[in-house]
Amino acid sequence: MGRKFISLREVGRRLDIPPSTVVYYKDKFEKFIPVEGGDGRRARYPVEVLEIFRRIRKMFNDNWSTEQIERELALKFGVLMDDSRFDQPIEQNVSSRVVQEFAGVLSGMGDLLNDQSLFRSEIRSLRDEVAALRAERDADAAKQEEAVRSLREEIASLKRRLSARERGGTINFPSAEFLSSPLVIASGGEYLGVQGKGHKHFSLEDFVQLIERKESDTVAVETSWKRQDDHWTLDVRTEDSGSGREQNIVLEARKTVTPSRNTVTEIIRLNIDGNDAPDALLLTLFRQLKSVFNG
């Protein structure tokens, strides 16, 4: 009995695929689709190509790459393709038992390939699940880190207030307005400050928090405040147990009203390890603060 052949139009009709899409599949995966009779209208396709086009359609819908589709077609339909290109009649002396055994082998290979496809799908799902778990873990770690940082700042703030307690029991500590006002330096008759994102000004409180963030298991930071006439003095002492290095910082600041009637906190003196910082160093410091504050 002769083999049955169909046209590409019939393939599209039976599989409910637009003709243009069938032609696209045929051109893209031509080496996997058996054909007889030449090109164009003379081309004839064995009815077995229905399963090939059906499989291509499903893999495209499942977002398989071209390389993945080609590997799958080579594994699953390679025998059919070779059989079509080198079609020869089976000799009459081949027994029915051999044919059945060969068909069984092909069926087993098909089942194995289907299992491999399922395994690949499960692996992709597991990878997506692992990626989601890692993202969730990273988000939790970021939240914990932020909570620890907030607690450290709160503890440091409490330590400042306790260290500033005077003998009479009152708190010797700057007001909230003094700490939160824009921190500036006077240079050339102008007041220079640092403005961050959202028009937020860098304040003395921000400056102290930057220093206290250096505190860790190996670095100790101690701060104390002292009221002196019209200004406040902040003493900062850091000690690195790892390197054995100590640093002492003395910052003097006062409340100032600028010509434009803005209330600011002006740095009038900065001393590091017994050396007063010159104006040029203060300007460099504020440039660095600007990059950090806007980062």
Protein Blocks (a to p, Z undefined) as FASTA:
>chain_A
ZZddddfklmmmmnopafklmmmmmmmmmmmmccehiehjllccdfklmmmmmmmmmmmm
nopafklmmmmmmmmmmmmmmmmmmgccddfklcfklmmmmmmmmmmmmmmmmmmmmmmm
mmmmmmmmmmmmmmmmmmmmmmmmmmmmmmmmmmmmmmmmmmmpcfkopacdddfklmmp
ccdddeehiacddddehhiacdfklmmmmmmmmpcfklccddddddehjbccdddddddf
knopacdddddddddddfkopacdddfbdceehiacdfklmmmmmmmmmmmmmZZ
